[in-house]
Amino acid sequence: MTEFAVEAHDIVRSFKDGEVKALRGVSLQVPRGQVFGLLGPNGSGKTTMVRILSTILTPDAGVATVEGFDVVKQPNEVRRRIGLAGQYATVDENLTGFENLRMIGSLNHMPKATVVARAKELLEQFGLTEAGNRTLKGYSGGMRRRLDLAAALVARPPILFLDEPTTGLDPQSRQDLWTIIEQLVEGGTTVLLTTQYLEEADRLAKQLVVLNKGQIIAQGTSAELKAQLGTTVLALSFASTTDAQAGLPLVRDLSKQEPVVEGSRIELTLHDGPSAAADALRRLDGAGLTISGLNLREPSLDDVFLSLTGHKAEDEPTTTRKDAK
Amino acid sequence: MSATPLAQHGSLKWAISDTLTIARRYILALIRIPTSLVFAIIQPIMFVLLFRYVFGGAIPIRGGIGTYVNYLIPGILVQTTIFGAVGTAIGLADDLQKGLVERFRALPMARMAVLAGRTLADLARNLLILVVITGIGFLVGFNPGGGFIAYIQACVLLLLFAYCLSWGFAYVGLAAPNSETAQAMTFPLIFPLTFASSIFVQVQTMPSWLQAFARNQPVTQTADAVRGLMLGTPHGHSSWIALAWGLGALVVLGPLATRKYRRAA
């Protein structure tokens, strides 16, 4: 047994004959029994990484192992130990919920009686018992995603890959899935989660890597990433955009990075929270500029992302999805 | 690490089990979507009625075949398997597009089971259609004189032909970016194969440049063989040629589709 549930070293993968470089040397180590977050905007390479680790794609270079088994050389050993729930609910529309789970169980080579019992158990656990005998045509987006996750769990895999499990879901369905994921981890499952929602990574993941354009640009715990950025974010609201523009040169040097200006609002990342905040207020007051609002807060992962990549996580175009209502 | 020999120990057993699981999935879907089964069965019945009662009177048949209905029914059987294979291409393209293939690829199942299961389900569907169309044929005056054994031989040949088509169209489905394109891609394939053949009319009535293609293409060979065996009329070497086409195509198309499946994203 190796120390880590999943290990990857210098994974490189490109598409379209090298034109699109999805991964440019990604290494990661996923400790057992916790959620490991792979954070990044669309097109950053998260899904490619998950597909390589789940043996769907082979890397152009680099080595990856799951529970010590090489994903390229021993794919079947890997497949026996993983569950995969994708960004899209990959379940069969024409089958019932129960039939979907039974099919996945059979393909996992579980004994027939075990499959039936396990399918019923999962349907109950995911609140799908009633819907279990209906075909998926009448399922909501949240129900499909729950069934998709249930399908990944049929064979009780010790390692679960969740590729943007809550993308496109309504807040309630998202909360439900988060609770389920937390319960799984309590039960000892290792989860590798990709997400573009910083809130999701913040809530679930103990360790994080931030991926941008196929490379890891930061890693650590969510607290470490925030600490790396600075201690405090000061948001100043002015009466008008003109006032904000006038105030900007006065406080610019207090910020650890270029201040974010949004209309009449300025956000500063402060070196040493309270004293710098007081300094900012004194300077503005001295120049006769009044502020209409003030907010001091701990940096969110959004701030981390912004400082690392120069753009917000949501700035990247997001794919519209019709199936997730 | 000790799990490896265990996996290889039962690999054939699991390959069969996985194939049956996948086949069951497609058969359930076929039953669930009534339009697909209705389409598969109603459409050939329409063709039987159309050619038996509308066009048939205008199509003279030479040789000892007798009435046009005897010429027609074996042809319709071949045509139905060709049109039915379009569903294989569409179905696989759809599975690929929706990410279901992706899920299968992350499972410890036999690699070939998806295609083997799909083509097996097609075989079951074709067998059902064969029985139904034969029944309809008898109702509209089909009177084969080839004997029971030859009739069974014809059916086996037909199903082999249909099975090869499934693999060929599976390849098309895996090569297509989505199910709509898959459907569009099959059209230029099935149109000349079906209509520039001996399915509905005798090849010698066609212009000579078309005859060269029509006479030698596998659909004509298969239709001639199936017809000859069912009716008990001379059909030259066509049953052997059809058999050779069928087995040959399977040897080529099977691995080709399997390779495509492995590489399909």
Boltz contact constraints between the chains, C-beta under 6 A:
constraints:
  - contact:
      token1: [A, 54]
      token2: [B, 106]
      max_distance: 6.0
  - contact:
      token1: [A, 56]
      token2: [B, 102]
      max_distance: 6.0
  - contact:
      token1: [A, 56]
      token2: [B, 105]
      max_distance: 6.0
  - contact:
      token1: [A, 56]
      token2: [B, 106]
      max_distance: 6.0
  - contact:
      token1: [A, 76]
      token2: [B, 7]
      max_distance: 6.0
  - contact:
      token1: [A, 76]
      token2: [B, 108]
      max_distance: 6.0
  - contact:
      token1: [A, 79]
      token2: [B, 106]
      max_distance: 6.0
  - contact:
      token1: [A, 79]
      token2: [B, 107]
      max_distance: 6.0
  - contact:
      token1: [A, 79]
      token2: [B, 108]
      max_distance: 6.0
  - contact:
      token1: [A, 80]
      token2: [B, 108]
      max_distance: 6.0
  - contact:
      token1: [A, 84]
      token2: [B, 106]
      max_distance: 6.0
  - contact:
      token1: [A, 86]
      token2: [B, 99]
      max_distance: 6.0
  - contact:
      token1: [A, 88]
      token2: [B, 99]
      max_distance: 6.0
  - contact:
      token1: [A, 90]
      token2: [B, 99]
      max_distance: 6.0
  - contact:
      token1: [A, 90]
      token2: [B, 100]
      max_distance: 6.0
  - contact:
      token1: [A, 90]
      token2: [B, 103]
      max_distance: 6.0
  - contact:
      token1: [A, 94]
      token2: [B, 29]
      max_distance: 6.0
  - contact:
      token1: [A, 94]
      token2: [B, 32]
      max_distance: 6.0
  - contact:
      token1: [A, 103]
      token2: [B, 21]
      max_distance: 6.0
  - contact:
      token1: [A, 103]
      token2: [B, 25]
      max_distance: 6.0
  - contact:
      token1: [A, 106]
      token2: [B, 21]
      max_distance: 6.0
  - contact:
      token1: [A, 107]
      token2: [B, 18]
      max_distance: 6.0
  - contact:
      token1: [A, 107]
      token2: [B, 21]
      max_distance: 6.0
  - contact:
      token1: [A, 107]
      token2: [B, 107]
      max_distance: 6.0
  - contact:
      token1: [A, 107]
      token2: [B, 109]
      max_distance: 6.0
  - contact:
      token1: [A, 109]
      token2: [B, 14]
      max_distance: 6.0
